[in-house]
Amino acid sequence: MAAILEGYALLAWLALALYKGRPPIRHLSLAFLFVDILVATYVIYVTGGDQSWLFVILAVRPADVPIPLSRKQVLALVHACVGSYVAMLLYLAGVEDRDIAWPAALVKAAILYYANGYLALVMRTGAGLRQHTADAVRLARSLIRQLEEAKKVAEVANRTKSEFLARITHELRTP
C-alpha cells in the first residue's frame, strides 16, 4: 500500500511539474485535489474503515489547498470529502456486510462536514486578509514615495526662498 501511495504522489508531482506554467495547470491541480480525496478515503478503508481515526485527514483536506479556489469549488471539495466517507461507509455496510455503528459514523460525517466548512471559511478569510494586507502595504509604499517626492520639492522651494531672502536682505543692506 505504501508503494501505491508513493507512486501516486510521484505521478501527481511529475504531472504538475511538467505542466507548470501552462494555462490548464489549475484544472489539473483541481483534478488531483479530488483524486486525493479518493486516495485518502482508500487509506481510511484499509486502516479500518468506520473504526479508523484517519478520517480526520478528510477534515483538513479543503484547508490544505495550494491554489486559489472559488466558493463553489471549495464547497464541491467539502461535499466530496464527506460524500466519499459516507460512500465508504455504505460500501462497508452493503457490500462487505460489516456492522456499522451508524450513530457514531454519522457523527464523524457531521464532524467532517462542519470541520471542512469551518476550515475552508477560515482559509478564505485568511486569504482575504493577506490580500488586504498586501494592498495596504502597496498603498503605504506608494504614499511614502509621494511624501519623499513632496519633501524634495519642499526642500528645493525652501532653499530657493532662503536664497531669495538672502539676496533681498543683502540688496536692502547695501546702498
C-alpha positions in Angstrom: 0.0 0.0 0.0 2.8 2.4 0.8 4.3 1.8 -2.6 1.0 2.6 -4.3 0.7 5.9 -2.3 4.3 6.8 -3.1 3.7 6.1 -6.8 0.6 8.2 -6.8 2.3 11.1 -5.1 5.2 10.8 -7.5 2.9 10.7 -10.5 0.9 13.7 -9.3 4.1 15.7 -8.6 5.5 14.8 -12.0 2.3 15.8 -13.8 2.1 19.1 -12.0 5.8 19.8 -12.6 5.6 19.0 -16.3 2.6 21.3 -16.9 3.8 24.1 -14.6 3.2 27.5 -16.2 0.7 26.3 -18.8 -2.9 27.6 -18.5 -4.7 24.3 -17.8 -2.4 23.6 -14.8 -5.1 25.0 -12.5 -7.6 22.4 -13.8 -5.0 19.6 -13.4 -4.3 20.7 -9.8 -8.1 20.7 -9.1 -8.4 17.2 -10.5 -5.6 16.0 -8.3 -7.3 17.6 -5.3 -10.4 15.4 -5.9 -8.3 12.3 -6.6 -6.5 13.0 -3.3 -9.9 12.6 -1.6 -10.4 9.2 -3.1 -6.8 8.2 -2.1 -7.4 9.4 1.5 -10.7 7.5 1.6 -8.9 4.3 0.4 -6.4 4.8 3.2 -9.2 5.2 5.7 -10.8 2.0 4.3 -7.6 0.0 4.6 -6.9 1.2 8.1 -10.3 0.1 9.5 -13.0 2.0 7.7 -15.6 3.1 10.2 -13.2 2.3 13.1 -10.3 4.3 11.6 -9.4 7.6 13.2 -7.7 8.7 10.0 -11.0 10.2 8.8 -9.5 13.5 10.2 -7.4 13.5 7.0 -10.5 14.3 5.1 -11.4 17.1 7.6 -8.3 19.1 6.8 -8.1 18.5 3.0 -10.1 21.5 1.9 -7.9 23.8 4.1 -4.7 22.4 2.6 -5.3 23.7 -0.9 -2.3 25.2 -2.8 -4.3 27.0 -5.4 -6.9 29.7 -5.1 -10.4 28.3 -5.5 -13.8 29.9 -6.0 -16.5 29.5 -3.3 -18.3 26.8 -5.5 -15.0 24.8 -5.9 -14.4 24.9 -2.1 -17.9 23.7 -1.4 -17.6 21.0 -4.0 -14.4 19.9 -2.3 -16.1 19.9 1.1 -19.0 17.8 -0.2 -16.7 15.4 -2.0 -14.8 14.7 1.3 -18.0 14.0 3.2 -19.5 12.1 0.3 -16.5 9.8 -0.2 -16.5 9.0 3.5 -20.3 8.2 3.6 -19.9 6.2 0.3 -17.2 4.2 2.0 -19.4 3.5 5.0 -22.3 2.4 2.7 -19.9 0.1 0.9 -18.7 -1.4 4.1 -22.3 -2.0 5.2 -23.8 -3.1 1.9 -21.0 -5.0 0.2 -18.8 -6.3 3.0 -21.9 -6.7 5.3 -20.0 -5.0 8.1 -21.9 -4.0 11.2 -21.6 -0.2 11.3 -22.3 1.8 14.4 -24.4 4.3 12.4 -24.8 7.0 15.2 -21.1 7.3 15.6 -20.4 7.1 11.9 -22.9 9.9 11.2 -21.4 12.0 14.0 -18.0 11.5 12.2 -19.6 12.6 8.9 -21.1 15.6 10.6 -17.7 16.5 12.1 -16.2 16.1 8.7 -18.8 18.4 7.1 -18.5 21.2 9.8 -14.8 21.0 10.2 -14.3 21.2 6.4 -16.7 24.1 6.1 -15.1 25.9 9.0 -11.5 25.4 7.8 -12.4 26.4 4.3 -14.1 29.5 5.5 -11.1 30.4 7.7 -8.8 29.7 4.8 -10.7 32.0 2.5 -10.9 34.7 5.2 -7.1 34.4 5.8 -6.5 34.7 2.1 -8.7 37.8 2.0 -6.8 39.3 5.0 -3.5 38.5 3.3 -4.7 40.3 0.2 -5.9 43.3 2.1 -2.6 43.5 4.0 -0.6 43.3 0.7 -2.8 46.0 -0.8 -2.3 48.2 2.3 1.5 47.7 2.1 1.5 48.7 -1.6 -0.6 51.8 -0.8 1.8 52.7 2.1 4.8 52.3 -0.1 3.2 54.5 -2.8 2.3 57.2 -0.2 5.9 57.1 1.2 7.2 57.6 -2.3 4.8 60.6 -2.8 5.9 62.0 0.5 9.5 61.7 -0.3 9.0 63.5 -3.7 6.9 66.2 -1.9 9.7 66.6 0.7 12.3 67.1 -2.1 10.1 69.7 -3.8 9.6 71.5 -0.4 13.3 71.4 0.3 14.1 72.9 -3.1 11.4 75.6 -2.6 12.8 76.3 0.9 16.4 76.7 -0.5 15.1 78.9 -3.3 13.2 81.0 -0.7 16.3 81.2 1.5 18.5 82.3 -1.4 15.9 84.9 -2.5 15.6 86.3 1.1 19.4 86.4 1.4 19.8 88.3 -1.9 17.0 90.7 -1.0 18.4 91.3 2.5 21.8 91.8 1.0 20.4 94.3 -1.5 18.5 96.1 1.2 21.6 96.5 3.4 23.9 97.6 0.6 23.3 101.1 -0.8 
